[in-house]
Amino acid sequence: MPIQEEAQRLRIYIGDQARHMGSPLYQWIVEEARRKKMAGATVFRGHMGFGASSCIHTDKILRLSEDLPVVVEIVDRPHRIEAFLSDLETVLVKGMITRETIEVIAYRDGTQS
């Protein structure tokens, strides 16, 4: 992705217990993004959060949760993000998806040309 090109960040907020075809949903999302050769994806696990149900999920020892919050971020060009949204619509049962325009400052794979 050239630095000068417009990019978007897609954020998918789910619980770590969400599943798709027997595997964690966050794993499926990252693997599907890689299969579609998207620019990049990262999974973040939260310590505490709540969603549409207003039920608090936390990793505190006294209130152990079995469904901690997870955020999957994907960065790519707007038309590729748009195409990926249709894939997410088929698998997301519970959660939230956001999209925002961002500026990519650097995108490097560590090799020198």
N, C-alpha and C positions, 0 to 999 in steps of 0.2 A: 504494500500500500504506500504510494508516494506520500511524503510528508505534506505536500501542498494540497492534497485532495481532502475533501470533506469526509468526515467519518462519523459514525454513530456508536454509542454504547448501549447495549441491550442489557438490562438487569432482570433476572428472573428470581423472585423471592419464593422459596418453597421450604418445606420441612425436610430434615434429613431422612425421615422415614418414608417419604413419597417414593413410589415404585413405578417402573414401567417394564413390563415383560420380565418381572422377577429381580431386576437390578435397580440400584438407586437411580432415581430420576436425574439427579445432577450428573451422574456418570454417563447416562444416555445422552444428555444434552451436550456435554463436552465431546463425547465420541462422535456424535452426529455433526457437530460443528467442525470437527477435524476432518471427518469424511467429506464434508462439503467444501473443504479447503478454505475455511474462514480464517481471518487474520489471527485471531487468538481468543482463548477462553480461559477463565480462572474461576475456581470455586472457593468461596469464603464461608467458614462456619461461624455462626454467631454465638455469643454467650447467653444472650437473652433477647426476646422479642415477642411480638404478638401480631396477629393479622386480622382478617375480616371477622373471625369468631371472637376476638378480644381475649382469648385464652392466652395467658402468659406462659411461655416456654423458657426455661432457664437451666443452666448447668450447675446452679448452686446445690451443694450437697444435701441440704434439708428439703429441697424441692426438685428432685431429679426428674428431668424430662426425658421422654423417649422420642421426642420430635423437635430437636433443636433447629433454630432457623439456619437456612443456607441461602447464600446469594451466588448465583452464577452470572458472571459478567462476560459478554462477548463484544468484541470491537471489530468493526468492518465497515465497508462502504454502505451507504444507505440502501441501495437496491438489493444488496445481499442480506442485510438485516431484515428488510421487508419480506424477502423470500423465506427466510428462516422462521419468521413469525407464523407462517401457515403450518409449519411442522410442529411448532409448539402448541398451537391451538388444538391439535389432535391428541396431545398427551397431558396437558396441564388440566388437572381436575380441581386442584386447590392451590391458590397462590396468587401472585401478582407479577405483572410484567410492565417494565417502564422502558422508555427509549428517549435518548437525548443526543443532540448534536455535540460533538467534541472536536477539539483540535489535537491532532496527533503531532507531537514534537519530534519523536524519534521512533523508528521501528526497525530494529536490527536483529540479525540472527547470530551475531558473534563472529562470523567469518569475515575476512577482509577480501575485497575484490582487487 
